[in-house]
Amino acid sequence: MEDRWVADLAGPAVQIMHAGCGAPVTVAIRCEQHGQLGMGEIQALPGPGAKKRNA
């Protein structure tokens, strides 16, 4: 599968907008105890349903 659109110097190839008013949508990663976090402050760990794959 390949991307049909690529970004250039004019800006992003895709913009996520609120259908109701047309304003840009943002996503924030938040800690339940400390609030908003940066990408360097998070890690992905196996969850309780993770199972080792047979090779």
For each residue, the residues with C-beta under 8 A, 3 or more apart:
1:
2:
3: 6 13
4:
5: 13 14
6: 3 13
7: 11 12 13
8: 11
9:
10:
11: 7 8 15
12: 7 15
13: 3 5 6 7
14: 5
15: 11 12 24
16: 24 25
17: 22 23 24 25
18: 21 22 23 24 25
19:
20:
21: 18
22: 17 18
23: 17 18
24: 15 16 17 18
25: 16 17 18
26:
27:
28: 36
29: 36 37 39 42
30: 35 36 37
31: 34 35 36 37
32:
33:
34: 31 37
35: 30 31
36: 28 29 30 31
37: 29 30 31 34 41 42
38: 41 42
39: 29 42
40:
41: 37 38
42: 29 37 38 39
43:
44:
45:
46: 50
47: 50
48:
49:
50: 46 47
51:
52:
53:
54:
55:
